Amino acid sequence: MTWPNEESTSSGRSYQRAYPSRVQLIDLPEDMSKPNIRTRSMRFLLMPTLLSALTFLTIAHASTFPNLTAFKDSISANTDKAETVYEATGDLNGDGLDDFALIVRRNNGEAVGLTQQLYVLLQIPSGGYVVAEKTAESYFLGGGCCYVESMEIRNSSIYIQTNFIEPDGGSGATTNQFKLYKGVWKLVGMKRFYHEPGGVGKETQTDTNALTGSVIEKTQISDNKLVIRNRKVGVSPRYLRDFDFDADFGITGRKEPSQ
C-alpha cells in the first residue's frame, strides 16, 4: 500500500521495504487567539531576537568549538572506536546560521557493547559551535529493533526516523520531531507507520501533535477504503535529552526520566 502523496523509496535494507523511508509530521497549530495585525507584526519582528536571547542564555556556560572537526575530535578523545553515523545541518533557532546535529555510535567493549548518542550544536556569529543539547548514551539494539534510518533538519526541527520489527512479524517506522520550543528542546510531533502481521494487509499511519494531543489516524486493509479518524489524546512533556532511540519514545502513557 502507498499512502496518498507519498514517495516509495528503497532504504538499502530488505526488511525496510514494508514502510516509507521518509515521513513528514503535521504542522504545529497556529495561535488560536487571533491577535490583531499590529500585534502579530510585532511578534514577528521580535521573535528572532527573543529566540536568540533564549538560546544563548541556555548555552552560556557551554564549551565553544572553533569548528565541527574540533568537536568531533573532542568526543573521540577517550575512545578510538567512536564514529559518526548520521549528520544533519540546518537552522534550528531562526538566526540564519547553519546548525548541526549528529548521532555518534561507540564500541565500549563486550561488557557494555555498542551505544549511541545524539548531539545538537548551534553555530554562533563568530563561526564556532556550542553544544546546545545532547542525549545520554543509549544501548544500540539493532537486529531490526529501533534502528535509526534517517535524520534531517528542516522547519527549525530535527526529524529522526527509527525503524522496527516486532517478534510477531509486525513492522513499522516512527519519526520523532524535536524543536527548541519556548527555550526547551522538546518533542513536538510524532508520526508512526505500522504494518500488522498475519498477512491481513492492515496498515496504520498515525500523526500526533505532541503539544496539543491532536491525532490524525489513517487505516487501510488491503485495497479497502482508507479510513481517516481524528481524535485527542492526553500528552505530557517529552524532552530531547531523554531520547533513547526507541521506536516507542513519546507514545502516550510511557513514563520518561525527566518530567
Protein Blocks (a to p, Z undefined) as FASTA:
>chain_A
ZZehiacddehiaklmmpcfbdcdddddddfklpafklmmmmmmmmmmmmmmmmmmmmmm
pccdfbfklmmmmmmmmpckbccfbdceddfkonopacddddddddebjknopcdddddd
dddfkopacdfbdcdddddfknoiapafbdcdeehiacdddddddfkopacdddddddde
ehiacdfbdcdddddehhlopacdddddfknopacddddehjbccdddddddddddddfk
lpgoiakgoiahiacfbZZ
